[in-house]
Amino acid sequence: MEKKNFKFSSASTDLVTGASFSQLSKYSDKSASILITDEHIYDAHKTKFRGWNTIILKPGEEYKIQGTADSIIDQLIEFEADRKTTLVGIGGGVVTDITGYVAAVYMRGIRFGFVPTSVLGLVDASIGGKNGIDVKMYKNMVGVIRQPSFILHDLAFLKSLPERQWRNGFAEIIKHACIMDAAMFRELEKNDLAFYMKNKKGLSDLIRRNAMLKIKLVQKDEFENGDRKLLNFGHTLGHALENQYELMHGEAISIGMMAAAHFSRELNGFNQAARIAGILDRYGLPAYGHFDVNKIMPVLKMDKKRERKTLSYILLEKIGKAVIRNLELKTIDKFIRSLS
Amino acid sequence: MEKKNFKFSSASTDLVTGASFSQLSKYSDKSASILITDEHIYDAHKTKFRGWNTIILKPGEEYKIQGTADSIIDQLIEFEADRKTTLVGIGGGVVTDITGYVAAVYMRGIRFGFVPTSVLGLVDASIGGKNGIDVKMYKNMVGVIRQPSFILHDLAFLKSLPERQWRNGFAEIIKHACIMDAAMFRELEKNDLAFYMKNKKGLSDLIRRNAMLKIKLVQKDEFENGDRKLLNFGHTLGHALENQYELMHGEAISIGMMAAAHFSRELNGFNQAARIAGILDRYGLPAYGHFDVNKIMPVLKMDKKRERKTLSYILLEKIGKAVIRNLELKTIDKFIRSLS
């Protein structure tokens, strides 16, 4: 077990790696905690929840909506949760996003922490304090930025993770490699998903490395005025696709990353799009998808990174180095039409 | 017109007194603003809204709920509001509370400002960054603390304010006098509501004085760890009564203040409860009300100031000086039973 503390503007986060769920009570007093998880996690790990007040959500992105937040709030009132209550989200990105959001607004904000149970949760969603819900097909349209008090890694939860979810998480690992870690990109090119699924040490090192990459980047730019935007690589087109085509997040951003790689070639002289295609294939992720531009553009236009007629788009200069470019919506429209 | 700037932890607020609505475009670019108001204000001041994108809400506390926030968010998406959009709440406390809340969570936070149109809004609700919604009978159960970029006072809006709403606002003025301004309490004892309703200068001075009292107190303790709690004088019982008995906020907290005055006599040797009763009567506010303790206590127990079995309760030492006391829930229960 290793604990590191990261300070943010108005809170600090303990990142506890190599831990076990049984240590949770060190970070959150059992009598003053309410756990939030989903049916899949709860059914697969029932005994772990014994003795904890627990709210169980229906699983899946389609429940990452205000109605679910409303129902959690009703249950918090039934539990008589007060300002000394800690909410602990135990699950993938959907569970931790909605837990952080409810904790940020219940009684104008109570303490919260996460136990991410998916690869995507461990390396990405649980880190950085972005939380929230989707509104119709618009991803994360409502939420706030507020940091968890702790993030506890217990990789034993991965035993029950379906393979499609493993691939889903590796999409964000590949993203991190693309935008800021060429050495990790080369490591990923040498290995494959099967290697990490059976190699405990390789996996835990990779997860820890990715969690640290993200948390350090967020620490430098918590409110996304600069470099944090790089994490949106693949996400502009990805988010527009995700909820309309019922893709998993990782699948959608893989298509988005591949598109951004081509866009980077056109605008930035980037010449390694083939390596991106190769690594996506290596980890069982789609590089291309069929979609209707006329359905995509209205959603893409509502991207949170839009300001009036331009949108900040993340492009690659080379593997391991991304840049932020403000592009006209019509330039993006034209490019995406040329793709499909 | 006078503009003062108040800095808070992560934002600053321009308080613009003696202003006119026509100056709004100085603080919020017309092409990048969306106004939020209610049917009463809109119908009484239609021409003012010409040329502004406006969302019109149903009036009243019963619409200060998540469903209204959801509907505002849908309309913001239709307006294609982005992170450069400013929301301006024009109305009483319900409108400004919900506007601030939506602005805090839409796209994880956009700029917002207020034009309070009621006495209560001018002296209290628009100030201090607390925003949110009610959940069932629980007042302000969900929300965040986030400061508006500007508050613009145009007292012309008061022309359409019903008299019951004037009394409603004076309850908060009396509260400010009770907890921190004995001189103002004496001034209020000398005058009455009719005086302020016809005396423009007296009214604008009083409103400005109260707005400044509150904003300075909030500035010292934005997140309510100490003295800001004093503003909750009368609000613990008041909030428990308000939504269950369909009282106006000012009426409910008047009953709450009177109860707290009696409680202060018992616990603090406070001996001026009669003056509190007198001033409430002078401004047409109820000092007592019939209620069912068994209906009240479960709601009161969910007060945001509760921590486990105790609750911080605001008592008076003398007129103009309040103190915070942590009381056992059972002490409060016993006292409230003795009242009714």
Interface residues (C-beta under 8 A of the other chain):
Chain A: S9 S10 A32 Q66 D70 I73 D74 I77 E80 D82 R83 K84 A104 V105 Y106 M107 R108 G109 K130 G132 V135 K136 Y138 N140 M141 V142 G143 V144 I145 K301 M302 K304 K305 R306 E307 R308
Chain B: S9 S10 A32 Q66 D70 I73 D74 I77 E80 D82 R83 K84 A104 V105 Y106 M107 R108 G109 K130 G132 V135 K136 Y138 N140 M141 V142 G143 V144 I145 K301 M302 K304 K305 R306 E307 R308
